[in-house]
Every structure is written in C-alpha cells, then in structure tokens.
Amino acid sequence: MSEEEGRFVSIVDVTSESGCLSDGSAESGVCLEEREGHTTIIRLGSSTSEDDEEPDGIVQYLGNQEAEARLAARRQARAEAREIRMKEIERQQKEADENADRIYDIYTSTPDGVGRTSRVNSSLNSSRLSASNSYQSSRRSSEDSLEETASLRDVRSELREVEDKFRKAMVGNAQLDNEKAAAVYQVELYKDRYEELEEEHNQLQREQKEKCRQLEQMKRDYVRLQQDLAAALAALAERDRLIEEQGLVIVGGETSSSATESDEDDDKGGGEKKGKDKHKKALVSSDMAKLLDSVGHGSLDVRLKKLAAERNELQDELRHVKLELEEERAKSNRSGSNPADLEDIQREANKQLGDYKFKLQKAEQDVSTLQATVARLDGQVARYKSAAETSERSEDELKVERRKLQRELRECQALYSEISTFEGFVAKARQVATFFHELPEMKEPVLRSNLIDESNQQIF
C-alpha cells in the first residue's frame, strides 16, 4: 500500500473560501486541504455574492412576469447546481467506500495481504513516528495493523456520520435558499405594489389639484354672480325709489286678454307648449290711475278697450245728433215756421253740438294720453321685467352653484381623508418593504458563520 492510500478523505460543505488552493478549484466549488497526512475536501456552497451584489435598481424596473421568469431561472440553476453537487458527492463517497472495501479486503483476505498491509502501515507509521518506533518487532507491527483496521472502521463510521451531517446541511442550505427566494419574490411583489400605490397616489394628487383649481374658479364665479345679484337688487331698489319720488302708481299686472287668447288658440291647435301669462304693468300718475279705476276693474288692455268703446259711442251719438240737426233744419225750411223758434232750436242744437264736440275732444285727448303713457310704460315694464327675470335667473344660478360648490367641497374633504389614509398605508408598506429588503442581508452572514464553525468542529 502506498503512502497516499493510508490517508483518509473527509468531505465538508462550507460557505467560506478560506483555506482553498489557488489553482482554480475554488471556482468549481471544491477545495483541498492537507493537514498531517489528512486530506480534507471542502465543498464550497453556492456563493451568494452575486445575489448580494445585484443592484436593486434593476429589479425595480422589471415587471411581475420578468421577475417571476428570473426567479424560475435562478431556481432551476440552483437545482441543477445542487444535483451536480450531489452527484459529485455520491461519486466521491462511492470511491471512498470502494477504497475502504479494497483496503479491508486486503487486510482480511490472505496472510500475504496482512503482511503487505502491515508493511505499508509500518512504513506509514515510520514516516509519522519517531526513530525509536522503527526498531519494533514484527509482532508489534501486526498488532498495529489490526489497530489500524479498527481505526479504519471507526473512520468509516465517522465518515458516514459526516456524510449524514453533510446531507442535513445541504438540505438546510436548500431550505434556506428556497426561503430566501420566496422572501426575495415577496419583496419584489411588495415593490411592485408600492410602485402601483405610488402611481395611484400621484394620480390622486393630480386629480386633487385639478379639483382645487375648479373649486377656485367656481368660487370666483360665485363671487361674480353675487356682485351681479347685488347690482340687480340695487337697480330694483333705485327703481322703487324713483317711482315713489315721482308719485307714480303701478297699475295692471293682471293677465292680458291677448295672452289669454293666445293660450286658447294654442289649446285649440293642440300645441304642446303652453303660452305663458304676460303680465303688463304701467306707471301712471295718480289722476290717470283714478280715471282708470273709474272705468272699471280688469287689466290695462281691458280698461283701454272700454275707453275706446266709449269714444266710439260718443262719436256715433255725435253723428246721430248732426243728422237730427240737419233733418230739423230741413223741416224748418219746408214748414216755414217762426224764425224765433228756429233760432232757439238752432241755438239749442249748437249748444248740444258744442258740448258733444268738447266731450269728444276731451275723450280723444284722454285716449291719446293714455296710449302714449301705455306705450312708455310698456317699454319700462319690458325693461324692468327683463331685469327682474335676469336677476331671478342669476339668483337661481347662484343657488345651483352654491349647492354644487358645497357638494364638491364635501367630495374634496372625503378625498383628502382618503389620501391621508392612503399615505399612512403607503408609509406602512414602505416600512414592510424595507424590512423584507434588509432581512436576507441580515440572515445570511449569521447562517454562513454558523456553518463555518460547525464544519471546523467536524474537521478537527
């Protein structure tokens, strides 16, 4: 047996790179170390420097699908590396078992084999022991060979125990790798969720700014409409003051006959739209108001129609009187009556005629005055009516705007509360993401140092 066959081989799986040869074996994950005839094969675990040195900025720009594909590729690569390591370990274990069986067969097969093993063992012992042990007897050498056989069995049992511990360590490493991959995947999901929440937060902030701008614009419109309403109310107050100063009276206001007739025509024609009641008002003096009151009650149009009817009646009566006068003159001329009587009759007729003419002229003047007053007041009423309608519309619009602004104010307050809640949730998510991001960096050095200490204890 050669000197190399007397050495035993131990396989240890560690994550440290200390003690390895510089011939490139560290790159393949296997490290050899010789100590006083004992060859140690140190199996290096998968280095996590690449995982530690991976920039987090790249993961932030990857989508969910790319992150999942990358994690799947990394898991597959780890599984393949694990299978390669297990095959290498099985091969080495098989070689160690074959070497141990061969040595054991050499020890137990023949006396020559026992002599050869004793000579090999004696040569090995001579290289390790002092010069005094080289002069021992052959019987002592055979006993040493038997002790070496027993020690070899012990080494095999210890090797098996080491292998069991190695397998357990490999399983633990695999579990830790899986946990790390799951934690990294969860952290990436949290990062994606955080980015989505941040985008939603930015969108809500933009919407809030837009709503605030709209609210400011509506407030300005509201102030402007309030100013318009105040101006319209001031104009109405000025109108009332002028009417009181001039001693005028507003008459009318009842539904006009023309409006009533138009409504009846619309009803007869089957039109869908109904005519609105047109209220006509007029400003007249107190005397004209008394005259209109003497005519009767009703709308201004009805009163004017009554005055026109009376004027027509007076004109007809005047024509009848003229005709009667002409007839009387003709009769007096034919009959040749007394001139004195005729003069009296003519004088009486002229007097009545003068009275009728005076009444007619007065009625015509009253009618013309009333018509001019009605035309002027119609214009004023139309202006005041348009101003009143404008004021009413402005008031309605202001009320609508006020309700709308109040509703939007409530919506903005609700949105602000939602944003505050969302910001709290984002802060919590950021803390959780930071914790999961720092968790693998905190756990892995501790596990690595524990595995290194355990492997050193097993070696020594």
C-alpha positions as CSV (number, residue, x, y, z in Angstrom):
1,M,0.0,0.0,0.0
2,S,1.4,3.4,-1.0
3,E,1.6,6.4,1.3
4,E,-1.4,8.1,-0.2
5,E,-3.6,5.0,0.5
6,G,-3.1,5.4,4.2
7,R,-4.6,8.8,4.2
8,F,-8.4,9.3,4.7
9,V,-10.6,11.7,2.9
10,S,-13.3,13.8,4.6
11,I,-15.9,16.0,2.7
12,V,-17.2,19.1,4.3
13,D,-19.6,21.6,2.9
14,V,-18.9,25.1,4.0
15,T,-19.6,28.5,2.6
16,S,-16.2,30.0,3.4
17,E,-13.5,30.4,0.8
18,S,-10.6,30.4,3.2
19,G,-8.0,27.6,3.0
20,C,-8.6,26.8,-0.7
21,L,-6.0,26.2,-3.2
22,S,-5.3,28.9,-5.8
23,D,-5.3,26.6,-8.8
24,G,-8.9,27.5,-9.8
25,S,-10.6,24.7,-7.8
26,A,-12.4,27.3,-5.7
27,E,-14.3,28.3,-8.8
28,S,-15.7,24.8,-9.3
29,G,-16.9,24.6,-5.6
30,V,-14.2,22.1,-4.4
31,C,-11.3,22.9,-2.1
32,L,-8.4,20.6,-1.0
33,E,-6.5,21.0,2.3
34,E,-3.8,18.7,3.6
35,R,-3.0,18.6,7.3
36,E,-0.6,15.9,8.7
37,G,-1.5,13.2,6.3
38,H,-5.2,14.0,6.4
39,T,-6.7,15.3,3.1
40,T,-9.8,17.4,3.5
41,I,-12.1,18.0,0.6
42,I,-14.0,21.1,1.4
43,R,-17.1,21.5,-0.8
44,L,-17.9,25.2,-1.1
45,G,-21.6,26.2,-1.0
46,S,-23.1,28.4,-3.7
47,S,-21.7,31.9,-3.2
48,T,-24.3,34.5,-2.5
49,S,-22.1,37.4,-3.5
50,E,-23.9,37.7,-6.8
51,D,-27.2,37.8,-5.0
52,D,-25.8,40.4,-2.6
53,E,-24.2,42.5,-5.4
54,E,-27.2,42.5,-7.6
55,P,-28.4,46.1,-7.8
56,D,-31.8,46.6,-6.5
57,G,-32.4,49.3,-9.2
58,I,-32.7,46.6,-11.9
59,V,-35.4,44.7,-10.0
60,Q,-37.4,47.9,-9.6
61,Y,-37.8,48.3,-13.4
62,L,-38.8,44.7,-14.0
63,G,-42.4,43.7,-14.3
64,N,-44.1,40.9,-12.4
65,Q,-43.6,38.4,-15.3
66,E,-40.0,39.2,-15.8
67,A,-39.3,38.9,-12.1
68,E,-41.1,35.5,-12.0
69,A,-39.2,34.3,-15.0
70,R,-35.9,35.4,-13.5
71,L,-36.7,33.7,-10.2
72,A,-37.7,30.5,-12.0
73,A,-34.4,30.6,-13.9
74,R,-32.5,31.1,-10.7
75,R,-34.3,28.2,-9.0
76,Q,-33.6,26.0,-11.9
77,A,-29.9,26.9,-11.9
78,R,-29.8,26.2,-8.2
79,A,-31.5,22.9,-8.6
80,E,-29.0,21.9,-11.4
81,A,-26.1,23.0,-9.3
82,R,-27.5,21.0,-6.3
83,E,-27.9,17.9,-8.5
84,I,-24.3,18.3,-9.8
85,R,-23.0,18.7,-6.2
86,M,-25.0,15.6,-5.0
87,K,-23.7,13.6,-7.9
88,E,-20.1,14.6,-7.2
89,I,-20.6,13.8,-3.5
90,E,-22.0,10.4,-4.3
91,R,-19.2,9.7,-6.7
92,Q,-16.6,10.7,-4.1
93,Q,-18.4,8.7,-1.5
94,K,-18.6,5.7,-3.7
95,E,-14.9,6.0,-4.4
96,A,-14.1,6.3,-0.7
97,D,-16.3,3.2,0.0
98,E,-14.5,1.2,-2.7
99,N,-11.1,2.2,-1.4
100,A,-12.2,1.3,2.1
101,D,-13.6,-2.0,1.0
102,R,-10.5,-2.8,-1.0
103,I,-8.2,-2.0,1.9
104,Y,-10.4,-4.0,4.2
105,D,-10.3,-7.0,1.8
106,I,-6.5,-6.7,1.6
107,Y,-6.4,-6.8,5.4
108,T,-8.7,-9.8,5.8
109,S,-8.1,-11.9,2.6
110,T,-4.7,-13.6,2.9
111,P,-1.7,-13.7,5.3
112,D,0.3,-12.1,2.5
113,G,-2.1,-9.4,2.3
114,V,-1.9,-9.0,6.0
115,G,1.9,-8.9,5.7
116,R,1.7,-6.3,2.9
117,T,-0.7,-4.2,4.9
118,S,1.5,-4.5,7.9
119,R,4.5,-3.4,5.8
120,V,2.5,-0.5,4.3
121,N,1.3,0.5,7.7
122,S,4.7,0.2,9.2
123,S,6.1,2.4,6.5
124,L,3.4,4.9,7.2
125,N,4.0,4.8,10.9
126,S,7.7,5.1,10.4
127,S,7.1,8.4,8.4
128,R,5.0,9.8,11.2
129,L,6.5,8.4,14.4
130,S,10.0,8.9,15.8
131,A,13.1,6.9,15.0
132,S,12.7,4.7,18.1
133,N,9.5,3.1,16.8
134,S,11.2,1.8,13.7
135,Y,13.0,-0.9,15.6
136,Q,10.0,-2.6,17.0
137,S,9.3,-6.3,16.3
138,S,7.2,-7.8,13.6
139,R,4.6,-8.9,16.2
140,R,4.2,-5.3,17.2
141,S,3.7,-4.3,13.6
142,S,0.9,-6.9,13.1
143,E,-0.8,-5.6,16.2
144,D,-0.5,-2.1,14.9
145,S,-2.0,-3.2,11.6
146,L,-5.0,-4.7,13.4
147,E,-5.4,-1.4,15.3
148,E,-5.2,0.4,12.0
149,T,-8.0,-1.8,10.7
150,A,-10.2,-1.0,13.7
151,S,-9.4,2.7,13.4
152,L,-10.2,2.5,9.7
153,R,-13.7,1.1,10.6
154,D,-14.1,3.9,13.0
155,V,-13.1,6.3,10.3
156,R,-15.7,4.8,8.0
157,S,-18.4,5.2,10.7
158,E,-17.3,8.7,11.3
159,L,-17.3,9.4,7.6
160,R,-20.8,8.1,7.4
161,E,-21.8,10.4,10.2
162,V,-20.1,13.3,8.5
163,E,-22.0,12.4,5.3
164,D,-25.3,12.4,7.2
165,K,-24.4,15.8,8.7
166,F,-23.4,17.0,5.3
167,R,-26.7,15.8,3.7
168,K,-28.6,17.5,6.5
169,A,-26.5,20.7,6.0
170,M,-27.3,20.5,2.3
171,V,-31.0,20.1,3.0
172,G,-30.8,23.1,5.4
173,N,-29.0,25.1,2.7
174,A,-31.6,24.2,0.1
175,Q,-34.4,25.2,2.5
176,L,-32.6,28.5,3.3
177,D,-32.2,29.1,-0.5
178,N,-35.9,28.4,-1.0
179,E,-36.8,30.7,1.9
180,K,-34.5,33.4,0.5
181,A,-36.0,33.1,-3.0
182,A,-39.5,33.3,-1.5
183,A,-38.6,36.3,0.5
184,V,-37.0,38.0,-2.5
185,Y,-40.1,37.2,-4.6
186,Q,-42.3,38.6,-1.8
187,V,-40.1,41.7,-1.6
188,E,-40.4,42.2,-5.4
189,L,-44.2,41.9,-5.1
190,Y,-44.2,44.5,-2.4
191,K,-42.0,46.7,-4.5
192,D,-44.4,46.4,-7.5
193,R,-47.4,47.0,-5.2
194,Y,-45.6,50.0,-3.7
195,E,-44.9,51.4,-7.2
196,E,-48.6,50.9,-8.2
197,L,-49.7,52.6,-5.0
198,E,-47.2,55.5,-5.6
199,E,-48.6,55.9,-9.1
200,E,-52.2,55.9,-7.8
201,H,-51.1,58.4,-5.1
202,N,-49.6,60.7,-7.8
203,Q,-52.8,60.4,-9.9
204,L,-54.9,61.3,-6.9
205,Q,-52.7,64.3,-6.2
206,R,-53.1,65.5,-9.8
207,E,-56.9,65.0,-9.5
208,Q,-56.9,66.9,-6.2
209,K,-55.0,69.8,-7.8
210,E,-57.5,69.8,-10.7
211,K,-60.4,69.8,-8.3
212,C,-58.9,72.6,-6.3
213,R,-58.4,74.7,-9.4
214,Q,-62.0,74.0,-10.4
215,L,-63.1,74.9,-6.9
216,E,-61.2,78.2,-7.0
217,Q,-62.8,79.0,-10.4
218,M,-66.2,78.3,-9.1
219,K,-65.6,80.4,-6.1
220,R,-64.6,83.3,-8.4
221,D,-67.7,82.7,-10.5
222,Y,-69.8,82.7,-7.3
223,V,-68.4,86.0,-6.1
224,R,-69.0,87.5,-9.5
225,L,-72.6,86.3,-9.6
226,Q,-73.1,87.6,-6.1
227,Q,-71.9,91.0,-7.3
228,D,-74.3,90.9,-10.3
229,L,-77.2,90.0,-8.0
230,A,-76.3,92.8,-5.6
231,A,-76.2,95.2,-8.6
232,A,-79.6,94.0,-9.8
233,L,-81.1,94.3,-6.4
234,A,-79.7,97.8,-6.2
235,A,-81.3,98.7,-9.5
236,L,-84.7,97.4,-8.3
237,A,-84.4,99.5,-5.2
238,E,-83.5,102.6,-7.3
239,R,-86.5,102.0,-9.5
240,D,-88.8,101.8,-6.5
241,R,-87.3,104.9,-5.0
242,L,-87.8,106.9,-8.3
243,I,-91.4,105.7,-8.6
244,E,-92.1,106.9,-5.0
245,E,-90.3,110.2,-5.7
246,Q,-92.3,110.9,-8.9
247,G,-95.6,110.0,-7.2
248,L,-96.4,107.4,-9.8
249,V,-98.5,104.3,-9.4
250,I,-98.0,100.9,-10.9
251,V,-101.2,99.7,-12.5
252,G,-102.0,96.5,-14.3
253,G,-100.4,93.2,-13.6
254,E,-103.4,91.1,-14.5
255,T,-103.3,88.5,-17.2
256,S,-103.8,90.3,-20.5
257,S,-106.6,89.3,-22.9
258,S,-104.1,88.8,-25.7
259,A,-102.2,86.3,-23.7
260,T,-105.4,84.6,-22.8
261,E,-106.5,84.4,-26.4
262,S,-103.1,83.1,-27.5
263,D,-103.3,80.4,-24.8
264,E,-106.8,79.4,-26.1
265,D,-105.5,79.3,-29.6
266,D,-102.7,77.0,-28.5
267,D,-105.1,74.7,-26.7
268,K,-107.3,74.5,-29.8
269,G,-104.4,73.9,-32.1
270,G,-103.1,71.0,-29.9
271,G,-99.7,72.6,-29.4
272,E,-97.5,71.0,-26.8
273,K,-96.2,74.3,-25.4
274,K,-98.5,76.5,-23.4
275,G,-98.3,80.2,-23.6
276,K,-97.1,82.0,-20.5
277,D,-99.2,84.6,-18.9
278,K,-97.9,88.0,-19.8
279,H,-98.4,90.5,-17.0
280,K,-98.4,94.1,-18.3
281,K,-97.8,96.8,-15.8
282,A,-97.6,100.6,-16.3
283,L,-96.5,103.6,-14.4
284,V,-99.2,106.4,-14.4
285,S,-99.9,109.4,-12.3
286,S,-102.5,109.4,-9.6
287,D,-105.1,111.3,-11.7
288,M,-104.7,108.7,-14.5
289,A,-104.9,105.9,-12.0
290,K,-108.2,107.4,-10.7
291,L,-109.5,107.7,-14.2
292,L,-108.6,104.1,-15.0
293,D,-110.2,103.0,-11.7
294,S,-113.4,104.8,-12.7
295,V,-113.5,102.8,-15.9
296,G,-113.7,99.6,-14.0
297,H,-111.6,96.7,-12.9
298,G,-109.5,94.5,-15.1
299,S,-106.3,94.6,-16.9
300,L,-104.9,97.7,-18.5
301,D,-105.9,96.4,-22.0
302,V,-109.5,95.9,-20.9
303,R,-109.7,99.4,-19.5
304,L,-108.3,101.0,-22.6
305,K,-110.7,99.0,-24.7
306,K,-113.6,100.3,-22.6
307,L,-112.4,103.9,-23.1
308,A,-112.1,103.3,-26.9
309,A,-115.6,101.9,-26.9
310,E,-117.0,104.9,-25.0
311,R,-115.3,107.2,-27.5
312,N,-116.8,105.4,-30.4
313,E,-120.2,105.6,-28.8
314,L,-119.8,109.3,-28.4
315,Q,-118.8,109.7,-32.0
316,D,-121.8,107.7,-33.2
317,E,-124.0,109.8,-30.9
318,L,-122.5,113.0,-32.3
319,R,-123.2,111.8,-35.9
320,H,-126.7,111.0,-35.0
321,V,-127.2,114.4,-33.4
322,K,-125.8,116.1,-36.5
323,L,-128.2,114.1,-38.7
324,E,-131.1,115.0,-36.5
325,L,-130.0,118.7,-36.7
326,E,-129.9,118.6,-40.4
327,E,-133.3,117.0,-40.5
328,E,-134.7,119.6,-38.2
329,R,-133.2,122.4,-40.4
330,A,-134.7,120.8,-43.4
331,K,-138.1,120.5,-41.7
332,S,-138.0,124.1,-40.5
333,N,-137.1,125.3,-44.0
334,R,-140.0,123.3,-45.5
335,S,-142.6,124.2,-43.0
336,G,-141.6,127.9,-42.8
337,S,-142.0,128.1,-39.1
338,N,-141.3,131.0,-36.9
339,P,-137.8,132.3,-37.2
340,A,-137.6,132.9,-33.5
341,D,-138.4,129.2,-32.7
342,L,-135.9,128.2,-35.3
343,E,-133.3,130.3,-33.8
344,D,-134.0,128.8,-30.4
345,I,-133.9,125.3,-31.8
346,Q,-130.7,126.0,-33.7
347,R,-129.2,127.6,-30.6
348,E,-130.0,124.6,-28.5
349,A,-128.7,122.3,-31.2
350,N,-125.5,124.3,-31.5
351,K,-125.1,124.2,-27.7
352,Q,-125.6,120.4,-27.6
353,L,-123.2,120.1,-30.5
354,G,-120.6,122.1,-28.8
355,D,-120.9,120.0,-25.7
356,Y,-120.6,116.8,-27.7
357,K,-117.6,118.2,-29.5
358,F,-116.0,119.2,-26.2
359,K,-116.6,115.8,-24.8
360,L,-115.3,114.1,-27.9
361,Q,-112.1,116.2,-27.9
362,K,-111.6,115.5,-24.2
363,A,-112.1,111.8,-24.8
364,E,-109.7,111.8,-27.7
365,Q,-107.1,113.7,-25.7
366,D,-107.5,111.2,-22.8
367,V,-107.2,108.3,-25.2
368,S,-104.1,109.7,-26.9
369,T,-102.6,110.5,-23.5
370,L,-103.3,107.0,-22.2
371,Q,-101.9,105.4,-25.3
372,A,-98.7,107.4,-25.1
373,T,-98.5,106.5,-21.4
374,V,-99.2,102.9,-22.1
375,A,-96.5,102.8,-24.8
376,R,-94.0,104.4,-22.5
377,L,-94.9,102.2,-19.6
378,D,-94.8,99.1,-21.7
379,G,-91.2,99.9,-22.6
380,Q,-90.4,100.5,-18.9
381,V,-92.2,97.3,-17.9
382,A,-90.3,95.3,-20.5
383,R,-87.0,96.7,-19.3
384,Y,-87.9,96.1,-15.6
385,K,-89.3,92.7,-16.4
386,S,-86.1,91.7,-18.3
387,A,-84.0,93.0,-15.4
388,A,-86.2,91.1,-12.9
389,E,-86.0,87.9,-14.9
390,T,-82.2,88.3,-15.3
391,S,-82.0,88.7,-11.5
392,E,-84.2,85.7,-10.9
393,R,-82.1,83.6,-13.2
394,S,-78.9,84.9,-11.6
395,E,-80.3,84.0,-8.2
396,D,-81.3,80.5,-9.3
397,E,-77.9,80.0,-10.9
398,L,-76.2,81.2,-7.7
399,K,-78.2,78.8,-5.7
400,V,-77.3,76.0,-8.0
401,E,-73.6,77.0,-7.9
402,R,-73.7,77.2,-4.2
403,R,-75.2,73.7,-3.8
404,K,-72.6,72.4,-6.4
405,L,-69.7,74.1,-4.5
406,Q,-70.9,72.7,-1.2
407,R,-71.2,69.2,-2.8
408,E,-67.7,69.5,-4.3
409,L,-66.3,70.8,-1.0
410,R,-67.7,67.6,0.7
411,E,-66.2,65.5,-2.0
412,C,-62.8,67.2,-1.7
413,Q,-62.9,66.7,2.1
414,A,-63.7,63.0,1.6
415,L,-60.9,62.8,-1.0
416,Y,-58.5,64.4,1.4
417,S,-59.4,61.9,4.2
418,E,-58.9,59.0,1.7
419,I,-55.5,60.5,0.6
420,S,-54.4,60.8,4.3
421,T,-55.4,57.1,4.9
422,F,-53.6,56.1,1.7
423,E,-50.4,58.0,2.8
424,G,-50.5,56.1,6.1
425,F,-50.9,52.8,4.2
426,V,-48.0,53.7,1.8
427,A,-45.7,54.5,4.8
428,K,-46.5,51.1,6.3
429,A,-45.9,49.4,3.0
430,R,-42.6,51.2,2.7
431,Q,-41.5,50.1,6.1
432,V,-42.5,46.5,5.4
433,A,-40.6,46.6,2.0
434,T,-37.5,48.0,3.8
435,F,-37.7,45.3,6.4
436,F,-38.0,42.4,3.8
437,H,-35.2,44.0,1.8
438,E,-32.9,44.1,4.7
439,L,-33.9,40.6,6.0
440,P,-31.8,38.4,3.6
441,E,-28.8,40.6,4.2
442,M,-29.2,40.2,8.0
443,K,-29.8,36.4,8.0
444,E,-27.2,35.1,5.5
445,P,-23.9,36.2,7.2
446,V,-25.2,34.7,10.5
447,L,-26.0,31.4,8.8
448,R,-22.7,31.4,7.0
449,S,-20.7,31.9,10.2
450,N,-22.7,29.1,11.9
451,L,-22.0,26.7,9.1
452,I,-18.3,27.6,9.1
453,D,-18.0,27.0,12.8
454,E,-19.8,23.6,12.5
455,S,-17.6,22.5,9.7
456,N,-14.4,23.4,11.5
457,Q,-15.5,21.5,14.5
458,Q,-16.2,18.4,12.4
459,I,-12.8,18.7,10.7
460,F,-10.9,18.9,13.9
